[in-house]
Amino acid sequence: MDPVLALHPWLARLLTGMAMTLQLTATAVLIAAALALPLAILRARGTPWLQTPLRLYVSFFRGTPLLVQLFLVYYGSGQFRPELQQLGLWWFFRDPFYCAVTAFTLNSVAYQMEILRGGLLAVSRGEVEAGLAFGMNRRLLYRRIILPNAYRIAWPALGNEIILLLKASAIASVVTLLDLMGQTRRLFASSFDISVYLWAAVAYLLITYTFITLWRRMEHRLSRHRQRS
């Protein structure tokens, strides 16, 4: 049978799964990015009593499997159902999508925080002193010198983190979320055709390749002034 014809009955469900995977990953990454920057500044410049809990947070989420973290959020929240109902939060934690977003966000924050901390510490001291010599205050110094340079340095590593999270998002299917892997598992259960996993792999490869291409273009734009010099 023609592979295209064999794929046709699955196409709509695989595309639906791809959309769910992209939505899940993008939501987690964007929320994590918003949280990681201020926490990275505290990790790099904060006092020791602020750095200690952040260090413990990073150690836990980088040192334990993402699957365990997802189970802790999804199944663990059920242990506190009465309390969550009283707080009006049970609607959030009973939904597998929100639980997956929460677990992935918490995990990504830990990685992005450390990547940005490294970028902040790698900013040239000379550029910072030059900004101070021009009379820049702390806020302007961060906006014009420190953050642009920190993100430029951290950009490749941030891209790798997003790719890893995208691929790791396949574990969301174990909590009944019908992302790309969830749809693939359902299709295989009904057809027992192993080629559906091959098409899923192709879909992940396509998403990853597209993301890498766009990310590298943005990286080029961020560093083009240095290439000209």
C-alpha positions as CSV (number, residue, x, y, z in Angstrom):
1,M,0.0,0.0,0.0
2,D,1.1,3.5,-0.7
3,P,2.6,5.0,2.5
4,V,0.7,8.3,1.9
5,L,-2.6,6.4,1.6
6,A,-1.7,4.5,4.7
7,L,-1.0,7.7,6.6
8,H,-4.2,9.5,5.4
9,P,-6.6,8.0,8.1
10,W,-4.1,9.0,10.8
11,L,-3.2,12.4,9.5
12,A,-5.9,14.5,11.2
13,R,-5.2,12.9,14.6
14,L,-1.4,13.2,14.3
15,L,-1.8,16.9,13.3
16,T,-4.1,17.4,16.3
17,G,-1.4,15.8,18.5
18,M,1.3,18.0,17.0
19,A,-0.8,21.1,17.8
20,M,-1.2,19.9,21.4
21,T,2.5,19.2,21.7
22,L,3.4,22.7,20.4
23,Q,0.9,24.3,22.7
24,L,2.1,22.4,25.7
25,T,5.8,23.2,25.0
26,A,5.3,26.8,24.1
27,T,3.1,27.6,27.1
28,A,5.6,26.0,29.5
29,V,8.7,27.6,27.9
30,L,7.1,31.1,27.8
31,I,6.0,31.0,31.5
32,A,9.4,29.6,32.4
33,A,11.2,32.3,30.5
34,A,9.3,35.0,32.4
35,L,10.1,33.4,35.8
36,A,13.7,32.4,35.0
37,L,15.1,35.9,34.4
38,P,14.4,37.5,37.8
39,L,15.4,34.3,39.5
40,A,18.6,34.1,37.5
41,I,19.5,37.7,38.6
42,L,18.9,36.7,42.2
43,R,21.1,33.6,41.7
44,A,23.8,35.7,40.2
45,R,23.6,38.8,42.4
46,G,21.4,38.0,45.3
47,T,22.4,37.5,49.0
48,P,23.2,34.0,50.2
49,W,19.9,33.7,52.1
50,L,18.1,34.2,48.8
51,Q,20.4,31.9,46.8
52,T,20.1,28.9,49.2
53,P,16.4,28.0,48.4
54,L,17.0,28.7,44.7
55,R,20.0,26.4,44.7
56,L,17.9,23.6,46.4
57,Y,15.1,24.2,43.8
58,V,17.6,23.8,40.9
59,S,19.1,20.7,42.5
60,F,15.8,19.0,42.8
61,F,14.4,19.8,39.4
62,R,17.7,19.1,37.6
63,G,18.5,16.0,39.6
64,T,15.2,14.2,39.3
65,P,13.4,12.7,36.2
66,L,10.8,14.9,34.6
67,L,8.4,11.9,34.6
68,V,8.6,11.8,38.5
69,Q,7.9,15.5,38.6
70,L,4.9,15.1,36.4
71,F,3.6,12.3,38.6
72,L,4.1,14.3,41.7
73,V,2.0,17.1,40.3
74,Y,-0.7,15.0,38.6
75,Y,-1.2,12.2,41.1
76,G,0.2,14.1,44.1
77,S,-2.4,16.9,43.8
78,G,-5.1,14.2,44.1
79,Q,-4.0,13.6,47.7
80,F,-5.0,17.1,48.5
81,R,-8.3,17.2,46.7
82,P,-10.4,18.5,49.6
83,E,-8.0,21.3,50.3
84,L,-7.7,22.2,46.6
85,Q,-11.5,22.2,46.3
86,Q,-11.8,24.6,49.2
87,L,-9.3,26.9,47.6
88,G,-11.1,26.7,44.3
89,L,-8.1,25.2,42.5
90,W,-9.2,21.6,41.9
91,W,-10.4,22.5,38.4
92,F,-6.8,23.3,37.6
93,F,-5.1,20.2,39.0
94,R,-7.7,17.7,37.7
95,D,-6.9,18.7,34.2
96,P,-3.9,16.7,32.7
97,F,-2.9,19.6,30.4
98,Y,-2.6,22.1,33.3
99,C,-0.7,19.5,35.4
100,A,1.7,18.9,32.5
101,V,2.2,22.6,31.9
102,T,3.0,23.1,35.6
103,A,5.5,20.2,35.8
104,F,7.2,21.3,32.6
105,T,7.3,24.9,33.6
106,L,8.9,24.1,37.0
107,N,11.5,21.9,35.3
108,S,12.3,24.4,32.6
109,V,12.6,27.3,35.1
110,A,15.4,25.4,36.8
111,Y,17.4,24.9,33.6
112,Q,16.7,28.3,32.1
113,M,17.7,30.0,35.4
114,E,21.1,28.3,35.5
115,I,21.7,29.0,31.8
116,L,20.8,32.7,32.2
117,R,22.9,32.9,35.4
118,G,25.9,31.7,33.4
119,G,25.2,34.3,30.8
120,L,24.9,37.1,33.4
121,L,28.2,36.1,35.0
122,A,29.9,35.9,31.6
123,V,29.1,39.5,30.6
124,S,32.4,41.4,30.3
125,R,33.2,43.5,33.3
126,G,34.7,46.1,31.1
127,E,31.4,46.7,29.3
128,V,29.7,47.1,32.6
129,E,32.3,49.6,33.8
130,A,32.0,51.5,30.6
131,G,28.2,51.8,31.2
132,L,28.9,53.1,34.7
133,A,31.4,55.6,33.4
134,F,28.6,57.0,31.1
135,G,26.4,57.5,34.1
136,M,23.9,54.7,33.6
137,N,21.9,53.7,36.6
138,R,21.4,50.0,37.5
139,R,18.1,49.6,35.6
140,L,19.5,51.2,32.4
141,L,22.7,49.1,32.8
142,Y,20.7,45.9,32.8
143,R,18.5,47.0,29.9
144,R,21.2,48.3,27.6
145,I,24.3,46.2,28.4
146,I,23.9,43.3,30.8
147,L,20.7,41.6,29.6
148,P,21.4,41.9,25.8
149,N,24.9,40.4,26.3
150,A,23.7,37.7,28.7
151,Y,21.0,36.5,26.3
152,R,23.4,36.6,23.4
153,I,25.8,34.3,25.3
154,A,23.0,32.0,26.6
155,W,21.0,31.9,23.4
156,P,22.4,28.5,22.0
157,A,22.0,26.8,25.4
158,L,18.4,28.1,25.7
159,G,17.6,26.7,22.3
160,N,19.0,23.3,23.4
161,E,16.8,23.4,26.6
162,I,13.7,24.1,24.5
163,I,14.4,21.2,22.2
164,L,15.0,18.9,25.1
165,L,11.7,19.9,26.6
166,L,9.9,19.5,23.3
167,K,11.1,15.9,23.0
168,A,10.5,15.2,26.7
169,S,6.9,16.4,26.4
170,A,6.1,13.0,25.0
171,I,5.8,11.7,28.5
172,A,2.6,13.8,28.9
173,S,0.8,11.0,27.2
174,V,1.2,8.8,30.4
175,V,-1.3,11.1,32.2
176,T,-3.8,10.7,29.4
177,L,-2.9,13.9,27.5
178,L,-3.5,13.4,23.8
179,D,-0.4,15.1,22.5
180,L,1.5,13.7,19.5
181,M,2.7,10.7,21.4
182,G,-0.7,10.2,23.0
183,Q,-2.4,10.2,19.7
184,T,0.3,7.8,18.3
185,R,-0.3,5.4,21.2
186,R,-4.0,5.4,20.6
187,L,-3.6,4.8,16.8
188,F,-1.2,1.9,17.5
189,A,-3.6,0.4,20.0
190,S,-6.4,0.3,17.4
191,S,-4.3,-0.7,14.4
192,F,-1.2,-2.5,15.7
193,D,0.7,-0.9,12.8
194,I,4.2,-0.1,14.1
195,S,4.7,2.4,11.2
196,V,2.6,5.0,13.1
197,Y,5.6,5.4,15.5
198,L,7.8,6.1,12.5
199,W,5.4,8.8,11.4
200,A,5.5,10.2,14.9
201,A,9.3,10.3,14.8
202,V,9.1,12.1,11.5
203,A,6.7,14.7,13.0
204,Y,9.0,15.3,16.0
205,L,12.0,15.6,13.6
206,L,10.1,18.1,11.5
207,I,9.2,20.2,14.5
208,T,12.7,20.1,15.8
209,Y,14.3,21.0,12.5
210,T,12.0,23.9,12.0
211,F,12.7,25.3,15.4
212,I,16.4,24.9,15.1
213,T,16.3,26.8,11.8
214,L,14.3,29.7,13.2
215,W,16.4,29.8,16.4
216,R,19.7,30.0,14.5
217,R,18.3,32.9,12.4
218,M,17.4,34.7,15.6
219,E,20.9,33.9,17.0
220,H,22.4,35.4,13.8
221,R,20.4,38.6,14.2
222,L,21.5,38.9,17.9
223,S,25.2,38.6,17.0
224,R,25.3,40.3,13.6
225,H,26.9,43.5,15.0
226,R,29.8,41.4,16.3
227,Q,30.2,39.6,12.9
228,R,30.6,42.9,11.1
229,S,33.3,44.0,13.5
